[in-house]
Amino acid sequence: MRVLLPLAGVGLCLASNATDTAASALHALRGAAAAFVHEATAAVDAAFGDGNATGAAARRLGAPPTAMGYKGIDWAPISVYGTGVKHIFAIGDWGGMDGSLSPCCGRPAIIAYAGGHTPGPHVFPRSRWNRAHSELLCTHKQFVECFDTRGSSCAAGCGFVPEIDMQPQFLVANAFRARAAMKNPDYILNVGDNFYWGGIEIDCGSTPMSQISGTARHQFDQVFEGIYQGAGLSNKPWLSILGNHDWGGRQFYNGWDQQIAYTWASNRWRMPAPYWSQHVSYPDLGFDVDIIMHDSNAMDAKDPGSDPEHNMCSRKHNRPDASCASTGGPASVDSCKAWFWGLYAEQKPWVESKLAHSKADWQIMVTHFPCGHKTKFYKEMHLKYGLDLLVTGHAHYQLMYWSPEKLGGLKCFITGGGGITSENNVEVDNPDDHQYGFFDLTMTKESIKIESINWRGNVIETETVEPYLGTETRKAELEPC
């Protein structure tokens, strides 16, 4: 909800003007924020037929020379017409391994266990913990043995259920498609980790932004295009961000730029930059939404010698000559951590400006890392600027955040159960098992109804968000981020 507050400084203003049949936007990134946002100026002519900006119209902006060319861009607006009930789906951490891909350039096949060479996405067996995430119950090596033997030789702590754990992306996608056929979502919020293990299996910068490599095409076809189709789902925009595994997981030089480039090769995939925003209006219902797509993957950018299995900047897993400088990314292993944290730092004033200038009824932020990271920042965005809802992933389950008081009352949920092996054991006999699934948001001017849908298609949790009506900063509640 828009909170009317005096601005504490000069921010970034993204202006656009549109009619019902055509939109022309001039994006000027200037003023005091020019130090942290790449300047991008472009005119976009878009036609709105069924209520969604067409992929062709959006692509007329043209792919940028580098993957960082449109950082902070306010993408072509979407108008959703009609007076019926309006839905948004949210999903994350869904992208399996494309075992039938033959990677180029000496890269190994993306196969983790016996049988993983066949077409279609295969789940990555990570590890499993207790519910408090304080005790490791099943290591990755133990979990691989479960998959190799289809459970005939498997540590009890892994809680392996072959008929579920070997195909969670398909099970969730089946429930996703079935609900889409009933609810007809207008667009999808995608919180990242779209391709395991390490995103697109080519080097960053090896393919021009105006082209899609054969590797990227193969992975998109097998893991995305061939899975998420059907009534109420085909041709719907996927508003997307990168997860840490899309950047490379334990390295930074995989083809994350090709996920951004795919925006210009698809009529539904939207990821014009690592961070960007989307305005959606509902003219016949009299409300609108500003959606901020935020990159939080600096949380996994550490010193090169630290935590090599959970560090995109790991010296152990990055080549000594690794560089993404040609497409605007990190130039070396040694500069990797500073690059990611610089990307994160430049987003704070951008987010503040976007929220401060928003006149929309609703403000939603989408980011990869889960509720609970950088709580002071999100609390400030809620109390000071009126952020209404935070949509996250990374943790592989489906939950509403259990400590909203840490966010000043901001509602947040984790939708990380799209298809990678779950954090905890699946409760087969529990119809409300929350390990795998997605979320369904019912949008009105007065409220957002949040429903968590599990892999069975059952509604397992429901919350309601009302617009934040604060009219003062409540500075006493805010601490420096």
N, C-alpha and C positions, 0 to 999 in steps of 0.2 A: 504494500500500500504506500502511496506517495506520502511522505512526511515533510511538512513545510518547515524548513529550517534555514536560517541565514547560512550562506556558504562561508567556510573558513578560509577560502583562498580561491584563486582562479583555477578552474578545472578545464577539462576537455569537453567540448560540446560537439556532438555528432548530430547534424541536422539532416532532415529528409522531408520531402514534400511528395504527396501522392494523391491520385484520384482513384475511383473504384476500378477503372479499367486500365490504368497505366500508372506506373510510379517512376519518378525520376529522382535519384538521390545524389547529392554532392557530399562526399565524405571528406572533410578537411580536418586533419589532425594537426593542430597548431597551438600557439599560445604558450603558456607556462608549461604545458605537458609535453611540448615537442622534444624535450630531452629524453623522454622515456618511451615514446610511441613513434613508430615509423610513419612518415607522412604518406598518406595514400589519398589521391584525388581521382574520382572516377564518376562517370555518369551511367546510370543503369535504367534502361527502359524495360519495364516488366508488365506483362499482361496477366490478369487474374481471372481465370475461368471458373474452375470448380472451388475456388477459395484458397488454393495454394499457389504461391509464386512458382511458375514453371521452371524446371531445371534449365531449359534453353535460355530463358530470360536472365536467370542468374549468371549463367556461363558467359553471357555477352560482356560481362565485366572483364573477362580474360584472365587467364592464370598469371600470377605474379612471376617475376624473374626468379625469385627465391621463395622458399617456404615461409619466410618471415615477412614477406612483402605487405601483407594485409593485417598485421597485428593490430588488434583493437577495432577492427572494422565493424560497422553497423550494417549487417547484411540485408539484402533485399527483403522488405517486410512481407509478411503473410497475412492475408485477410481470410477469415473463416466465416462463411455466410450461413444463414439458416437460424431458426429459433429452437431447434431440437437440443437434446442434452449433448454437451461437448466433452470429449475425453482426450487425455494425453496419456500415453504409455511411457514408462521409464524402465530402462534395463541397463545392465552393465556386466562386465567381466564374463562375456558370453563366448568370445572368439576362440574356437578350438584350433588344433594343429592340422595343417593340410599335409597329410602323410603321402599323398600321391604326387606332390610337387617334387620336381627334380631341380634343386637350387643350383644357381650358376656359381661360377668363380670359386670352386672348391669348398663351398659351404656344405655341411652335412644335411642329410634329409631330416625333416622335422618329425622324427619317430621316437617315441619314448618306450614302447613296449611291443611285444609280439602282436601282429595284426594291425599295427598302426600305419601300415603302408597303403591301405585301401583308400579310395576317394571319399571325400566328405570330411567334415571336422571330427577330430579325435580329441577327447578330453585329456588335459595334462594332469597327471597324478602328483599333486603337491605334497602336502603333509597334513596331519590332523592333530587338533588340540582339544583339550577339554573346553567346556563352555566359558570358563573364566579366562581362557587363553594363558593359563599359568603352567600347564603341564603338557608336554609333547607326547601324544599317544601313538603316533605313527610317523616314521621318517619317510622322506621321499623314496629312499631305496626300498624300504619295506612295502610302500604303496605300489611301486613298480612291480614287485614280485606278485602282489595281489592281481594286478592287471595281466601279467605274463601268464599266470596259471589259472586265470578266471576264478580265483578264490580258493583253489584247492590247496595252495600253500600261502597262507596269509596271516600276518600277526593279528591277534584279536583286537588290539587297540585301533586298527585301521577301520573297523566297522564297515568293511567292504560289502556292498550290495550290488552285484554285477549288473542286474537288470536296471539299476538306477545310476550307479556311479560310472558306468561305461558309456552312458549316452545322455548326460544331463542337458546338453545344449539342445538335443532333439526333443526331449521331454518338455523342457521349458518352451521351446519354439512351438510345439503342438498346442500347449495351453495358450500361448501368446496369439497364435493364429485363430484358435477357437473363440477367444474373447474378442479379438479384433473383428471377427465376422459378426459378433453380436453388438459391440459397442462402437465400432467404426471410429477409431482414434484419428484425430486430425494430424498429429505428428508424434514423433517419438523422441524422448530425451535419452541420449546414449552417453553413459558416464565413462566409457573407455575400457581398456584392455580388450581390444577388438580382435587381436590375433596373437595367439600364443605360439611359441614361447617368447619370441622376441620381435613381434611385429612383422613387417614385410621383409622377406629374406633377401634383400639386396643392400648394397651400400647406399647411404644417404648421398644425394648429389649426383648419383650415377645416371639418372634419367632426368631430362628436362621437365620442368613443372607442367609444360603443355602436353606431355606424353604420359602414357601409362605403360609400364614395363610388362612383359609377359608374365613375370613372377607375380607382380601385384594383381594383374588381371586374374590369374589362376587362383590366388588366395581369396580375392573378393568373390569370385564365382563360387568357389567351394564352401567358403565359411560364412558368407553373407547373402549374396544374391540367390543362391540355391536353397536357402533355409527360410528366409523371412519374406514369404510371398503369400498371397491369398486374398480372399474377400476382406475388405476393410483395411488391408495392410499394404498391398502393392501400390507403388508410386507415392506413398506417404513420406514426407520429409523426415530424415533421421538427423536431428541436430546433435552433432557429435564432438567429442573431445578425445584427446589422447590419454591413455593410461601409461603407467610406468613400463609395462611390457610392450606397448606400442613404440615407445622410444627405444626399446631394445632390451629391457629387463635388467640384465647384468652388464649391459654395454649401451653405448649411445649412438653408434654409427649405422644401425640398421635403417631400413627405408621408411622412416616415419614421414618423410616429406611426400612420399607417394600416397599416403592416406589423405594428406591435405590436397594433393593434386587430383585425387579421385573426385573431388567436388565438381570439377569441370568435365568429368567423364560420365557422370551419373545424373539421373533426373530426380534422385532423392537423397543422396549422401551429401551432407553439409558440414564441412570443416574447412573453411577458407583460411584459417590461421590457427596457431596454438591457442589463442584466446580471441574471442569475438563476441558479438551480441546479436540478438534476434528480437525484433518487435513483431508481435502477433495481435491483430485486432479482430474483434467479433462484432461487426457493425450492427447486426440485427439484434444483438443482445446487449449492446451498449457498454461493453467493457473491453479492456485490452491488457496485454501482458508484455513486460520487458524481461527477456531471458538473457542472463549473463553467463557465457561459457568460459570457465576459468581454469587455467592450468596450475595444478598444485603438485606437480611431480618433482619439484625440488626436494620434497620430503625424502626422496630416495636418491638424492645427489649428495654423495659424501666424499671425504678425502679418498684419494685413489687406493690407499692401503687399508681402508676400513671395510669391514662387513662385505666381502666380495660377492656373496650370493644375493644381497639386497642393495645393490649399489650400481646405478647406471654408469658411474664414473670409475668403476673398478679397474685397477691396473691388471689384475689377474685375467679378466675376461675381455678387455679391449685390446685390440692390436696396438703395438707401440706407435704406429703411424696413423692411427684412427683420427679422422677429421671430418667434420660436416661444415667447414667454413664456406665451402662453395655454395651452399644453400642457406647460409645464415645461421647455422647451428654451432655447437662447440667446436673449437679449432684443434683441441688436443685433449688428451687424458688429464694433463695437469691443469688445464683451464676449465675443465668440464664442470666441476662443482660451482665455481664462480659464475659460469655462464647460466646454469639453471637457476641459481639463487638471484642472479640479476634479472632473469625473465620473470621470476616470481615477484621481486621487489617492484618492478615497473608496473605490475598489474594493480597494486594497491591504490595509487592515485587514480588510475583508470576506472577501477570499480567504484570508488567513491564518487567520481564525477558522473559516471553512468547513473548511479542511484540518485545522486543529488539533482540531476536534471530530468529524471524520469517523471512523466506525467501519467504513466499508466496506472491502472487500478491495482495490478499485481506486479511484484518484482520477485523473480525466481533466479537463483544461482545454481549452476550445474558444475560440479568439479569431481575429480577422480578420487582423491583421498577421503577417507570416511569421516563422518561426524566424530568430533573429538580432537581433530588436529587443528591447531591455531584457533582455539575457541575464542580468544579475546578479539581477534580480528572479526570473526563472523558475528560475535555479540555486538560489536560496535556498528557493523553494517546494518544490523537489525534495529538497535535502539536509536542510532543517530540518523540513519538514512531510510529506514523502513523496509529492509529486506524481509520478505514474507516467508520464504521457503528455501531450504538448502537441500539439494539432491546430490547424493554421493554414491560411491561404490568402494572398490579395492578389497574390502573384507568380503569373503565369499559366503554371504548369507543375506537374508531379507529381514530387516528390522527397522522400526522407528527408534530414533535415538533415545536412550534410556535416561539421559541427564540433560533435558532441555534447559534446566536452570543455568547450566554452564554457558549457554548461548543467549542468556537474557530472555528465555522463553521462545526463542526462534525454533520452529519445527524443522526437523532434519530427519531424513531417512537414508538407509544404506540399501542399495539395490545391486549387490555384488554377486547374486546367485544365478547369473544368466547361463552358466554352462561349464565353468572351471570347477574342479573338485572342491566340495564345500569345506569350510573350516572345521566343522564338527560332523559327527556321525549322523547319517540320515535316520530318522525315527520312522521306520517303515509302517508301524502300526498306528502312527499318530496322523490323523487327517489334516492336522494343522502344522505339520512339519514345515519349518521355515528355511531350510538349507538352500533350496533352489527355487527360483521364481522371478517375478517382476512386479512392478507397481502400476496401478491404474488411477489416474487423477481425473475426477469429475469437476469441471470448471464452471462456475457461475460468477456473477458480479459480487455476490455476497459471501461466497465460501469456496474452498477447494476441499473436496472429499477425497481422502487418500486411502486406497485399498491395496493391501499386500496380497498378491495372488501367488500361490505356490505351484509347483510343477504338476500337481494334480488338477489345477484350475480352481482350487478352493480359495475363498476369501478368508485369510487367516488373521488379519488385523485391520482395523479401521480407525482413522483419525480425521479430524476436521480442522482446517486452518481458516481463520477469519482475518480480514485485513488488519494489519497493525495500524492502530489509530493514534499512536504517540504524537504529541505535538511539541515535545521538548527533548533535549539531548540526554537528560538524566546523567549528566557528567559524573555524578558521584558513583555511578555504577560502572563507569568505563575506566579501564586501566590501559596504559600504553601497550601496544601490540608488540 
